[in-house]
Amino acid sequence: MKKARTYAKLKGYTCLGSFGVLLKAKEKGLISEIKPLLEIAQSNGIRRSKNLIELILREANEF
C-alpha cells in the first residue's frame, strides 16, 4: 500500500484514506452522516485513535 501511495503522489494524484473518502462523500451530499459509518468500521476491526476519530467528526461537523 505504501508503494502505491508513493507512486500515485509522484504521478500527481491525491491520495485519500477510507475516512477521507467518507468526508468527501459527505461534502458532496452522497451521505448525510459519517459517525454511524465510523462506528461500523470500528465494530468490524478498523482501529483508529480517539483523537483521529474526533478530528474527523469535527471536520464533518458531527462532534
SULBELHU-V665071 format. One line per field, one symbol per residue. ss: DSSP state (H for helix, E for strand, C for the rest). psi: psi as a letter, one per 30 degrees, with the letter a starting at -180 (. if undefined). A space follows every 50 residues. Layout:
ss->???
psi->???
This chain:
ss->CHHHHHHHHHCCCCCCCHHHHHHHHHHCCCCCCCHHHHHHHHHCCCCCCH HHHHHHHHHCCCC
psi->eeeeeeeeeefgkkkkaeeeeeeeeeefgflfkeeeeeeeeefggjklle eeeeeeeeeghg.
